[in-house]
């Protein structure tokens, strides 16, 4: 799914064409270009001559990602479909790792592990890595799938009133009796927001979408529960206490001081990231409950596009 992705669509197609596949086969590559005003379509079309599997669908008006996904579903012929955003890059074995869990008949949907390319020594870079790190740990216990997913083709459409398309597909898959599977070896690279305002815009829209999904379909992804988040944070806290205890037992106050100084900065960043997430979730609740807003055709987060 692509909207004004001229800076990345070529890299993405190269990565897709060069996937290392042994136990599965990539039959189609479909680009849905929605309301693009840059050279996304021209770049994508230049690849059509190179590989007959590539197809470009041009949606003249941008109507939201779910609308674009439905155009994709109408053309996709495979039993298992991979859905990827145009502002990501899959690792060389990503698609194979996503496909392997489908050897188990009960599995209906899989999700990759997003790893941001943001620098961790800056506050916003830390926030993005912190957030996706939490998602990784929670998904390892109770799968929450996003950014790059694969799923059995169980329907020709998804609801176009959703702002959280992957979660809506989760609801469809689990409602049909299938299981979700997290594929942590399926690495996909993305870029998170690089400003506080962009971070809140993105997380606010997602929080709104999750509330809407719960209200309309009765489904909530595992990461929406505060208890799951607190459990993961508690595990990380215990790990830090264990490391401090080991350093004390070794009688190395110098190492302990260095560790504490490093972790003190990280702890401050983590508190900031949690505060931003809480703010975004409250604003998402406000948008849905009081403003009656459903951000299906959301504002593009510009700082996430420089992959």
Buried (B, 14 or more C-beta within 10 A) or exposed (E): BBBBBBBBBBBBBEBBBEBEEEEBEBEBBBBBBBBBEBBBBEBBBBBBEEEEBBBBBBBEEBBBBBBBBBBBBEEBEBEBBBBBBBBBBBBEBBBBBBBBBBEEEEBBBBBBBBBBBBEBEEBBBBBBBBBBBBBBBBBEEBBBBBBBBBBBEBEEEBBBBBBBBBBBBBBBBBEEEBBBBBBEBBBBBBBBBBEBEBBBBBBBBBBBBBBBBBEBBEBBBBBBBEEBBEBBBEEEEEEBEEBBEEBEEEEEEEBBEEBEEEBEEEEEBBEBBBEBBEBBBEBBBBBBEEEEBBBBBBEEBEBBBEB
